[in-house]
Amino acid sequence: MPHQPTDSGPARAGLGESGLNEDPLAQFRHWLEAAALAGLPEPAAAALATATQAARPSVRMVILRAVGLRGVVFHTHYGSRKARELEANPWAALVCYWRELERQVRIEGPVEKLSAAESDAYFGTRPVGSRLSAWASPQSGVIPDRVFLERRVEELTARYRHGPIPRPPFWGGYHLEAERIEFWRAGPHRLHDRLLYTRAAEGMWRIERLAP
C-alpha cells in the first residue's frame, strides 16, 4: 500500500522519505491542495521552461489545470512562443513554489498536445471573458497597442452575443508527462530537504535524496 502523506506539520520539521506518497503525482496533488487550503493566491501557478531546437531557453508563468496519473496539464495559444518551442523541442520543465509553506516542486518530461475533445471540454468551463480573450489575442505576436485588443474583444462580444463561444482552433491544452519530480522543503541553515522521484518503469518510481 502507498504511504499516506504525513508531512502536514511545520515545514522546518523536515521532509522524510517515509512521509511521502509512493506516487509523486498523488503527493503533488496533496501539496497543491495544502496550498489552496492555506489561501495562497494562484496555488496552481507554475514557471514553465521550454527551449528551442538550438537549446535557447525561455520561461513564463502558467496555471496548471489538471494533475493526472502521468503528468500535468496547461493550456495556451498554439502560435505562442512556448507552443512554437514545444513544436520544435517537445520537452519542458516547470516549478511550483509556495513561499509561505517553504515548499517547491519541480517536474520534467516530454510534452504533447491534448486531443481536440479534451481541449474543447476545458474551454467550455472558462469564464466568458477568458474565452473571448483567447480569440482576441494573437499571443506572443506584436500588436500596435492595447486598443487593438479591446476592439477585438468588442467585435467578438457582438459576434457571439446570441450563441456559444467555440474553442479557437489555434488554442488548446498540453500534457507534460512527468519523468522526474523533485520535492523540496526549506531546512534550517539552508540544509534543505530534496527528494527526487525518477520514473523507473510503468507505475514504478525510484526515490533518491539529493544534497541541498
Backbone as CSV, one residue per row, in Angstrom:
resi,resn,N_x,N_y,N_z,CA_x,CA_y,CA_z,C_x,C_y,C_z
1,MET,0.844,-1.195,0.000,0.000,0.000,0.000,0.874,1.237,0.000
2,PRO,0.503,2.297,-0.761,1.278,3.535,-0.760,1.282,4.168,0.616
3,HIS,2.394,4.808,0.932,2.453,5.588,2.164,1.496,6.759,2.051
4,GLN,0.746,7.030,3.099,-0.084,8.216,3.118,0.747,9.391,3.588
5,PRO,0.596,10.595,2.946,1.382,11.755,3.357,1.174,12.054,4.833
6,THR,2.269,12.238,5.544,2.206,12.568,6.964,2.992,13.827,7.257
7,ASP,3.212,14.660,6.236,4.089,15.817,6.375,3.294,17.106,6.497
8,SER,2.184,17.087,7.217,1.337,18.267,7.302,1.785,19.247,8.373
9,GLY,2.844,18.942,9.108,3.323,19.838,10.153,4.144,20.974,9.596
10,PRO,4.800,21.742,10.470,5.601,22.874,10.024,6.672,22.444,9.039
11,ALA,6.985,23.337,8.086,7.957,22.997,7.048,9.295,22.622,7.643
12,ARG,9.711,23.298,8.702,11.037,23.048,9.246,11.115,21.762,10.058
13,ALA,10.015,20.998,10.105,10.065,19.700,10.757,10.837,18.690,9.909
14,GLY,11.107,19.028,8.648,11.870,18.134,7.787,10.975,17.342,6.856
15,LEU,11.586,16.783,5.823,10.865,16.027,4.809,11.518,14.658,4.707
16,GLY,10.808,13.629,5.157,11.369,12.288,5.168,10.786,11.409,4.095
17,GLU,11.569,10.423,3.653,11.103,9.511,2.626,9.832,8.776,3.048
18,SER,9.735,8.398,4.312,8.586,7.637,4.779,7.321,8.482,4.857
19,GLY,7.471,9.824,4.776,6.319,10.701,4.867,5.703,11.057,3.541
20,LEU,6.267,10.549,2.435,5.775,10.885,1.101,5.035,9.710,0.475
21,ASN,4.062,10.034,-0.357,3.342,9.018,-1.101,4.286,8.361,-2.108
22,GLU,4.128,7.070,-2.337,4.968,6.381,-3.319,4.696,6.870,-4.736
23,ASP,3.537,7.458,-4.964,3.186,8.042,-6.256,3.429,9.553,-6.167
24,PRO,4.412,10.086,-6.888,4.727,11.513,-6.750,3.615,12.433,-7.239
25,LEU,2.810,11.991,-8.208,1.726,12.845,-8.677,0.613,12.943,-7.630
26,ALA,0.386,11.867,-6.889,-0.553,11.933,-5.769,-0.005,12.870,-4.695
27,GLN,1.292,12.799,-4.454,1.909,13.695,-3.475,1.834,15.148,-3.931
28,PHE,2.022,15.383,-5.229,1.916,16.737,-5.774,0.503,17.279,-5.578
29,ARG,-0.502,16.453,-5.842,-1.882,16.893,-5.617,-2.101,17.256,-4.154
30,HIS,-1.517,16.489,-3.260,-1.633,16.758,-1.822,-1.048,18.131,-1.486
31,TRP,0.114,18.441,-2.041,0.733,19.735,-1.766,-0.055,20.875,-2.414
32,LEU,-0.599,20.649,-3.604,-1.450,21.663,-4.236,-2.679,21.961,-3.374
33,GLU,-3.286,20.902,-2.872,-4.462,21.083,-2.023,-4.099,21.836,-0.747
34,ALA,-2.929,21.557,-0.186,-2.492,22.256,1.018,-2.285,23.740,0.739
35,ALA,-1.723,24.053,-0.436,-1.518,25.458,-0.802,-2.850,26.167,-0.976
36,ALA,-3.836,25.478,-1.558,-5.164,26.077,-1.730,-5.841,26.292,-0.380
37,LEU,-5.743,25.294,0.506,-6.357,25.410,1.825,-5.701,26.516,2.653
38,ALA,-4.425,26.796,2.376,-3.725,27.864,3.082,-4.125,29.248,2.579
39,GLY,-4.953,29.276,1.531,-5.419,30.549,0.998,-4.398,31.285,0.161
40,LEU,-3.406,30.562,-0.380,-2.386,31.219,-1.198,-2.981,31.625,-2.546
41,PRO,-2.593,32.795,-3.065,-3.101,33.208,-4.379,-2.528,32.326,-5.479
42,GLU,-3.378,31.895,-6.404,-2.967,31.062,-7.546,-2.056,29.897,-7.122
43,PRO,-2.535,29.006,-6.285,-1.673,27.899,-5.831,-1.185,27.009,-6.966
44,ALA,-1.912,26.994,-8.106,-1.511,26.145,-9.236,-0.635,26.887,-10.241
45,ALA,-0.141,28.068,-9.883,0.765,28.792,-10.779,2.114,28.086,-10.838
46,ALA,2.688,28.019,-12.036,3.976,27.350,-12.224,4.810,28.112,-13.251
47,ALA,6.104,28.127,-13.044,7.031,28.669,-14.034,7.374,27.536,-15.001
48,LEU,7.027,27.726,-16.271,7.222,26.696,-17.296,8.390,27.075,-18.197
49,ALA,9.365,26.203,-18.293,10.540,26.443,-19.131,10.489,25.558,-20.366
50,THR,10.720,26.179,-21.528,10.836,25.470,-22.794,12.144,25.900,-23.450
51,ALA,12.490,25.283,-24.563,13.721,25.646,-25.258,13.555,25.415,-26.747
52,THR,14.304,26.178,-27.530,14.295,25.996,-28.969,15.097,24.750,-29.339
53,GLN,15.084,24.418,-30.620,15.890,23.292,-31.093,17.374,23.553,-30.868
54,ALA,17.747,24.835,-30.841,19.140,25.204,-30.608,19.456,25.340,-29.128
55,ALA,18.523,24.889,-28.261,18.713,24.870,-26.800,18.726,26.253,-26.161
56,ARG,18.085,27.235,-26.798,17.929,28.551,-26.174,16.655,28.531,-25.341
57,PRO,16.771,28.709,-24.007,15.615,28.553,-23.138,14.778,29.814,-22.997
58,SER,13.531,29.631,-22.586,12.665,30.737,-22.183,11.746,30.204,-21.095
59,VAL,11.233,31.102,-20.258,10.392,30.687,-19.138,9.291,31.710,-18.936
60,ARG,8.128,31.245,-18.472,6.997,32.112,-18.196,6.071,31.401,-17.215
61,MET,5.149,32.167,-16.624,4.199,31.590,-15.673,2.976,31.050,-16.425
62,VAL,2.500,29.882,-15.991,1.262,29.310,-16.490,0.452,28.830,-15.284
63,ILE,-0.794,28.477,-15.526,-1.632,27.883,-14.486,-1.880,26.420,-14.841
64,LEU,-1.567,25.520,-13.928,-1.833,24.102,-14.150,-3.316,23.842,-13.957
65,ARG,-3.933,23.195,-14.936,-5.377,22.980,-14.897,-5.772,21.570,-14.496
66,ALA,-4.812,20.652,-14.458,-5.131,19.289,-14.036,-3.836,18.571,-13.673
67,VAL,-3.950,17.665,-12.725,-2.850,16.761,-12.378,-3.405,15.361,-12.534
68,GLY,-2.894,14.648,-13.537,-3.415,13.326,-13.840,-2.559,12.218,-13.266
69,LEU,-2.738,11.015,-13.832,-1.991,9.854,-13.356,-0.551,9.862,-13.845
70,ARG,-0.288,10.604,-14.952,1.063,10.577,-15.531,1.710,11.956,-15.650
71,GLY,0.969,13.020,-15.369,1.573,14.335,-15.525,0.596,15.461,-15.255
72,VAL,0.915,16.628,-15.820,0.126,17.836,-15.562,-0.295,18.474,-16.880
73,VAL,-1.333,19.323,-16.806,-1.929,19.922,-17.997,-1.932,21.440,-17.882
74,PHE,-1.601,22.107,-18.983,-1.741,23.554,-19.094,-2.265,23.864,-20.491
75,HIS,-2.713,25.108,-20.714,-3.307,25.496,-21.992,-2.657,26.769,-22.512
76,THR,-2.705,26.936,-23.840,-2.108,28.129,-24.434,-2.542,28.274,-25.890
77,HIS,-2.155,29.375,-26.480,-2.330,29.634,-27.910,-1.273,28.820,-28.664
78,TYR,-1.680,28.126,-29.721,-0.742,27.280,-30.453,0.289,28.089,-31.259
79,GLY,0.065,29.403,-31.357,1.039,30.250,-32.037,1.959,30.984,-31.081
80,SER,1.797,30.748,-29.771,2.623,31.434,-28.775,4.066,30.947,-28.835
81,ARG,4.936,31.684,-28.195,6.345,31.292,-28.203,6.541,29.916,-27.584
82,LYS,5.873,29.645,-26.457,6.068,28.346,-25.829,5.570,27.218,-26.716
83,ALA,4.452,27.456,-27.429,3.931,26.421,-28.319,4.878,26.176,-29.492
84,ARG,5.434,27.249,-30.033,6.392,27.082,-31.145,7.618,26.310,-30.679
85,GLU,8.077,26.618,-29.470,9.254,25.909,-28.956,8.938,24.444,-28.661
86,LEU,7.732,24.179,-28.149,7.353,22.791,-27.896,7.190,22.002,-29.193
87,GLU,6.798,22.675,-30.249,6.713,22.017,-31.556,8.097,21.587,-32.026
88,ALA,9.088,22.439,-31.791,10.453,22.159,-32.231,11.204,21.248,-31.261
89,ASN,10.867,21.338,-29.982,11.591,20.610,-28.942,10.579,20.222,-27.861
90,PRO,9.901,19.080,-28.012,8.759,18.742,-27.158,9.123,18.222,-25.768
91,TRP,9.944,18.989,-25.064,10.308,18.684,-23.684,10.183,19.967,-22.871
92,ALA,9.845,19.831,-21.603,9.679,21.026,-20.769,9.986,20.692,-19.317
93,ALA,10.173,21.756,-18.543,10.352,21.639,-17.098,9.542,22.745,-16.455
94,LEU,9.023,22.477,-15.270,8.280,23.516,-14.565,8.555,23.432,-13.074
95,VAL,8.252,24.524,-12.392,8.414,24.570,-10.940,7.245,25.311,-10.320
96,CYS,6.706,24.751,-9.243,5.732,25.431,-8.385,6.440,25.773,-7.081
97,TYR,6.286,27.003,-6.633,6.950,27.435,-5.405,5.926,28.112,-4.507
98,TRP,5.798,27.596,-3.295,4.885,28.166,-2.310,5.719,28.709,-1.152
99,ARG,6.075,29.964,-1.263,6.986,30.586,-0.299,6.484,30.467,1.139
100,GLU,5.183,30.716,1.317,4.630,30.707,2.671,4.701,29.330,3.325
101,LEU,4.680,28.285,2.524,4.757,26.917,3.032,6.171,26.368,2.981
102,GLU,7.096,27.139,2.419,8.501,26.721,2.274,8.608,25.397,1.527
103,ARG,7.851,25.317,0.422,7.831,24.102,-0.391,8.007,24.448,-1.864
104,GLN,8.572,23.510,-2.591,8.761,23.668,-4.033,8.675,22.295,-4.686
105,VAL,8.107,22.258,-5.905,8.060,21.013,-6.685,8.546,21.307,-8.095
106,ARG,9.441,20.472,-8.596,9.944,20.588,-9.965,9.524,19.335,-10.733
107,ILE,9.057,19.541,-11.984,8.615,18.433,-12.827,9.256,18.569,-14.206
108,GLU,9.755,17.462,-14.764,10.377,17.466,-16.081,9.859,16.293,-16.898
109,GLY,9.751,16.504,-18.229,9.361,15.395,-19.080,8.929,15.835,-20.461
110,PRO,8.532,14.889,-21.304,8.063,15.197,-22.660,6.666,15.798,-22.631
111,VAL,6.347,16.555,-23.681,5.064,17.256,-23.758,4.371,16.896,-25.069
112,GLU,3.040,16.731,-25.010,2.255,16.523,-26.220,0.925,17.260,-26.097
113,LYS,0.324,17.567,-27.242,-0.968,18.248,-27.243,-2.070,17.320,-26.728
114,LEU,-3.041,17.929,-26.071,-4.258,17.202,-25.743,-5.089,17.010,-27.007
115,SER,-6.028,16.097,-26.961,-6.944,15.925,-28.085,-7.861,17.127,-28.183
116,ALA,-8.456,17.314,-29.365,-9.402,18.414,-29.551,-10.565,18.290,-28.573
117,ALA,-11.029,17.076,-28.328,-12.155,16.882,-27.413,-11.791,17.301,-25.991
118,GLU,-10.579,16.967,-25.563,-10.138,17.355,-24.215,-10.017,18.874,-24.098
119,SER,-9.469,19.508,-25.136,-9.350,20.968,-25.120,-10.716,21.633,-25.154
120,ASP,-11.631,21.080,-25.946,-12.997,21.610,-26.006,-13.660,21.554,-24.625
121,ALA,-13.496,20.429,-23.952,-14.148,20.239,-22.656,-13.678,21.282,-21.651
122,TYR,-12.366,21.538,-21.628,-11.873,22.549,-20.684,-12.295,23.956,-21.108
123,PHE,-12.207,24.256,-22.402,-12.536,25.605,-22.868,-13.959,25.990,-22.474
124,GLY,-14.867,25.029,-22.496,-16.249,25.305,-22.154,-16.463,25.684,-20.706
125,THR,-15.470,25.396,-19.837,-15.594,25.737,-18.419,-15.033,27.127,-18.105
126,ARG,-14.350,27.745,-19.066,-13.736,29.047,-18.801,-14.789,30.151,-18.743
127,PRO,-14.540,31.199,-17.946,-15.469,32.342,-17.952,-15.571,32.942,-19.350
128,VAL,-16.698,33.578,-19.620,-16.930,34.151,-20.947,-15.806,35.104,-21.338
129,GLY,-15.386,35.952,-20.423,-14.314,36.900,-20.735,-13.026,36.216,-21.149
130,SER,-12.707,35.113,-20.497,-11.488,34.380,-20.840,-11.601,33.707,-22.196
131,ARG,-12.807,33.239,-22.533,-12.995,32.633,-23.851,-12.860,33.682,-24.956
132,LEU,-13.406,34.878,-24.707,-13.260,35.953,-25.692,-11.807,36.380,-25.833
133,SER,-11.082,36.422,-24.729,-9.673,36.820,-24.783,-8.835,35.829,-25.581
134,ALA,-9.183,34.535,-25.456,-8.450,33.519,-26.220,-8.590,33.774,-27.719
135,TRP,-9.786,34.177,-28.147,-9.999,34.516,-29.555,-9.302,35.822,-29.934
136,ALA,-9.314,36.787,-29.031,-8.847,38.136,-29.372,-7.333,38.263,-29.449
137,SER,-6.605,37.488,-28.652,-5.164,37.704,-28.520,-4.327,36.826,-29.444
138,PRO,-3.520,37.425,-30.326,-2.524,36.655,-31.085,-1.294,36.463,-30.193
139,GLN,-1.409,35.618,-29.215,-0.434,35.521,-28.123,1.013,35.470,-28.606
140,SER,1.831,36.301,-27.989,3.263,36.459,-28.293,3.515,37.243,-29.579
141,GLY,2.467,37.564,-30.330,2.632,38.357,-31.544,2.703,39.842,-31.236
142,VAL,3.323,40.598,-32.113,3.424,42.050,-31.950,2.086,42.687,-32.330
143,ILE,1.586,43.591,-31.476,0.340,44.311,-31.757,0.607,45.812,-31.652
144,PRO,-0.216,46.651,-32.303,0.061,48.088,-32.317,-0.135,48.757,-30.965
145,ASP,-1.162,48.345,-30.206,-1.445,48.971,-28.914,-2.534,48.170,-28.212
146,ARG,-2.890,48.584,-26.977,-3.916,47.855,-26.231,-5.295,48.027,-26.862
147,VAL,-5.505,49.179,-27.495,-6.799,49.426,-28.129,-7.123,48.324,-29.135
148,PHE,-6.098,47.813,-29.819,-6.280,46.714,-30.770,-6.990,45.546,-30.108
149,LEU,-6.531,45.159,-28.897,-7.147,44.040,-28.182,-8.563,44.376,-27.735
150,GLU,-8.742,45.577,-27.197,-10.057,45.960,-26.693,-11.098,45.982,-27.809
151,ARG,-10.696,46.461,-28.990,-11.625,46.459,-30.121,-11.951,45.041,-30.573
152,ARG,-10.946,44.181,-30.543,-11.178,42.780,-30.913,-12.194,42.144,-29.965
153,VAL,-12.062,42.417,-28.666,-12.997,41.856,-27.693,-14.410,42.396,-27.935
154,GLU,-14.517,43.675,-28.246,-15.833,44.253,-28.544,-16.465,43.578,-29.757
155,GLU,-15.664,43.359,-30.794,-16.182,42.717,-32.005,-16.642,41.280,-31.712
156,LEU,-15.850,40.575,-30.930,-16.178,39.186,-30.615,-17.382,39.087,-29.691
157,THR,-17.501,40.045,-28.771,-18.656,40.074,-27.881,-19.938,40.220,-28.695
158,ALA,-19.899,41.102,-29.700,-21.070,41.287,-30.571,-21.332,40.036,-31.401
159,ARG,-20.271,39.396,-31.891,-20.440,38.220,-32.753,-21.090,37.061,-32.011
160,TYR,-20.707,36.861,-30.751,-21.180,35.695,-30.002,-22.240,36.037,-28.952
161,ARG,-22.871,37.175,-29.088,-23.812,37.586,-28.037,-25.036,36.681,-27.956
162,HIS,-25.365,35.966,-29.025,-26.564,35.134,-29.010,-26.257,33.636,-29.030
163,GLY,-25.010,33.277,-28.948,-24.699,31.861,-29.050,-23.473,31.478,-28.259
164,PRO,-23.152,30.187,-28.237,-21.975,29.719,-27.507,-20.689,30.199,-28.166
165,ILE,-19.654,30.281,-27.374,-18.343,30.689,-27.880,-17.519,29.419,-28.082
166,PRO,-17.231,29.031,-29.312,-16.469,27.800,-29.547,-14.995,28.003,-29.215
167,ARG,-14.306,26.894,-29.034,-12.859,26.975,-28.817,-12.167,27.377,-30.110
168,PRO,-11.254,28.356,-30.052,-10.492,28.694,-31.255,-9.659,27.488,-31.717
169,PRO,-9.538,27.254,-33.001,-8.735,26.118,-33.469,-7.252,26.283,-33.164
170,PHE,-6.852,27.513,-32.836,-5.441,27.786,-32.539,-5.145,27.814,-31.045
171,TRP,-6.018,27.258,-30.226,-5.855,27.313,-28.772,-6.198,25.951,-28.193
172,GLY,-5.416,25.485,-27.226,-5.722,24.194,-26.625,-4.730,23.803,-25.551
173,GLY,-4.832,22.553,-25.135,-4.064,22.079,-23.992,-2.850,21.256,-24.358
174,TYR,-1.948,21.169,-23.377,-0.750,20.333,-23.465,-0.651,19.479,-22.209
175,HIS,-0.089,18.295,-22.374,0.147,17.392,-21.248,1.646,17.180,-21.103
176,LEU,2.176,17.531,-19.932,3.584,17.281,-19.624,3.644,15.972,-18.840
177,GLU,4.214,14.947,-19.451,4.328,13.651,-18.779,5.532,13.671,-17.845
178,ALA,5.291,13.454,-16.582,6.359,13.553,-15.581,7.307,12.365,-15.672
179,GLU,8.572,12.655,-15.896,9.607,11.622,-15.820,10.467,11.803,-14.575
180,ARG,10.555,13.055,-14.122,11.279,13.387,-12.894,10.433,14.393,-12.100
181,ILE,10.262,14.147,-10.815,9.563,15.076,-9.934,10.383,15.210,-8.654
182,GLU,10.725,16.449,-8.330,11.513,16.701,-7.121,10.700,17.526,-6.124
183,PHE,10.659,17.045,-4.889,10.005,17.760,-3.794,11.080,18.394,-2.909
184,TRP,10.914,19.679,-2.649,11.889,20.460,-1.877,11.190,21.098,-0.692
185,ARG,11.842,21.062,0.437,11.329,21.749,1.619,12.475,22.476,2.292
186,ALA,12.216,23.708,2.709,13.246,24.520,3.346,13.686,23.906,4.667
187,GLY,14.974,23.993,4.918,15.527,23.498,6.171,16.342,24.567,6.873
188,PRO,16.677,24.381,8.140,17.464,25.379,8.874,18.867,25.495,8.306
189,HIS,19.393,26.704,8.314,20.765,26.969,7.853,20.987,26.499,6.416
190,ARG,19.919,26.541,5.614,19.957,26.147,4.194,20.252,24.661,3.980
191,LEU,20.051,23.859,5.012,20.150,22.409,4.838,18.760,21.893,4.433
192,HIS,18.401,22.221,3.209,17.066,21.890,2.710,16.942,20.393,2.440
193,ASP,15.691,19.919,2.410,15.390,18.547,2.009,15.014,18.522,0.538
194,ARG,15.580,17.578,-0.212,15.261,17.401,-1.630,15.099,15.908,-1.894
195,LEU,13.909,15.520,-2.306,13.641,14.125,-2.636,13.204,14.036,-4.090
196,LEU,13.940,13.258,-4.864,13.730,13.151,-6.303,13.119,11.809,-6.660
197,TYR,11.984,11.864,-7.384,11.367,10.666,-7.970,11.767,10.611,-9.443
198,THR,12.254,9.468,-9.891,12.559,9.235,-11.298,11.770,8.017,-11.764
199,ARG,11.050,8.176,-12.882,10.237,7.057,-13.367,11.147,5.900,-13.771
200,ALA,10.939,4.736,-13.168,11.783,3.571,-13.432,11.111,2.608,-14.403
201,ALA,9.815,2.433,-14.272,9.038,1.553,-15.146,7.579,1.968,-14.985
202,GLU,6.700,1.338,-15.734,5.290,1.687,-15.650,4.787,1.538,-14.217
203,GLY,4.366,2.652,-13.622,3.844,2.630,-12.262,4.887,2.513,-11.179
204,MET,6.163,2.543,-11.550,7.240,2.381,-10.572,8.140,3.622,-10.574
205,TRP,8.565,4.033,-9.389,9.408,5.213,-9.249,10.594,4.908,-8.345
206,ARG,11.751,5.444,-8.689,12.925,5.392,-7.829,12.989,6.691,-7.034
207,ILE,13.206,6.617,-5.738,13.273,7.796,-4.884,14.695,7.949,-4.351
208,GLU,15.272,9.122,-4.535,16.621,9.412,-4.065,16.639,10.742,-3.339
209,ARG,17.471,10.835,-2.339,17.663,12.111,-1.631,18.843,12.861,-2.261
210,LEU,18.635,14.139,-2.548,19.684,14.980,-3.124,20.223,15.943,-2.070
211,ALA,21.479,16.288,-2.210,22.057,17.308,-1.329,21.478,18.672,-1.682
212,PRO,21.290,19.541,-0.687,20.737,20.869,-0.985,21.716,21.741,-1.746
